[in-house]
Each structure stands twice: as C-alpha cells, then as structure tokens.
Amino acid sequence: MRIAIGAAALLATGPALRGLGFGARAETKALARMAGARDVALGALTLAAADHRDRLRLASLACAAVDAADAASFAAGLARREGIDRAAALGVPSAAAATGAGLWIASRLR
C-alpha cells in the first residue's frame, strides 16, 4: 500500500495533491514527489525485510515514525491556521492510523 501511495505521488502528483485537498503549485508538487519517493523507499525496505523478523520490526518502526511525523505536521498546519483544513482533516486521522498500525506490527514482531 505504501509503495502505491508513493508511486501515485510521484507519477500522478497533481491529482494526488488535489485528492488530499492541496493545490498543485510547483513547490507543492516538488514536496509531494519527495514524500512519494520516501514512501516508495520505505515500502521497498519493508518488502526487503519481510523474511527477517528483526529487520521487519525496524522497518515497521521507521514507517511508524514517519507516519507520526506526518500526523504532527498536518496537525501543526491546522493549529496554525495555514489553510490546509481539508488536507489536515484527511491527513491527521490516516497518518495516525498508519502510525498505530506500524507500532502494532512492530509489537507483534518482538
């Protein structure tokens, strides 16, 4: 799933941004592509670790940390009234859920 989301941000940046409630300005597209590359890389890391319990746990924790940072970034933008209300309304709960899922998976891999 993470690879698909990252690929969408890389390959269909404008539609992906609009779907999340962002405008598609050039600098916004550049940041979205960076986030997309990050998600593709984290997804690939997770797949590569699939047969190694300890590595998979670390990959899950890394993904959870990134997702927590995403949730915090959306929440901060909302709190500061930066005009990302729609994006934050979608981003905070989805990033928080992904954080919880990553932490749960990591806990099961002890």
N, C-alpha and C positions, 0 to 999 in steps of 0.2 A: 504494500500500500504506500509506504513512504517513497519508494522509487517512482511509483506512478504519479504521486503528487509532485515530486521534484521534477519529473520529466514534463509534466504539464506546465510548471512554472518556467522551465527552460524553453519549451517548444511552442507553447501557446500562451505566452506571457500576458498579452492584452486581455484575452478572455478570462484567464485565470484571475487576474487582478480585479476585473470588473465583477466576477463572481464572488469575490471576497469583499467587495464594497470599496475598493480603491480606484482612484483614477489611474490612467495609463500614461503618465508623463514619463519622459525619458529616464530621469533619475529613479523613479519608482520602478520602472522596468528593470533597470540595472540591478537594483537591490533584490528584486524578485528573482532574477536569474541567479544571483549569488545564493539566495536561500534555496532555490531549486537545486543548484549544484551540491549544496550542503546536504540536502535530503537524499539525493541520489547516492552520494558518497556514504552517508550513514546507513542507507538501505543496503548498499553493496557490502559494507563492513559487517552488517548483521547477517547477511546471507553467507558470507565467507566464514563466519564464526559458528554457523549452525551445528557443526559436528563437534564443537569444543565447548563444553558446558561453561567453563570459566571465562572463555573469550566471549561467549554469547551473553553471559551475565554482564560483563564490562560494556559490551556494545549496547545492551539494553539500558544500562545506567547512563551511558553517554547520550543516548537518544532521549531519555527522560530529562536529563539536564538541559538539553537544547530545547525540548518542548516546554519545560518550566520557564526558561528564559523568554521564549516566545509569548507565553501567557502573561508574564510580567511586563513585557514590552507593550502588548496590547492594552493591558490594564493601566499602565502608566500613561499611555496616549489618551485613554478615555478619561482618566482622572485629571489630566492637564487640559482637557477640552481641546484637543488638537484636530478635531473634525473627522475622527475615524470611528464614530459611534457604531455604524453598521458593521464595519470590519471588526471592531472590538467585540461587538455582540456575537459575532460568529467565531472570532479567533480565541477569545478567552476560554469559553467552555470546551472547544475542540482541543486546544493545546493543553488545558488542564486534564481533560480525559486521556489524552495521549501520555501525559506525564504519569498519571495514575496507572495506566496500563503498563508502561515501561517499568515502573517501580514494582508492580505486582509480578511481572515476568521475572525481573531480577531476583525478587524474593523467593520465587519458586525454583530458582537455579542454584541455590546455596548448597 
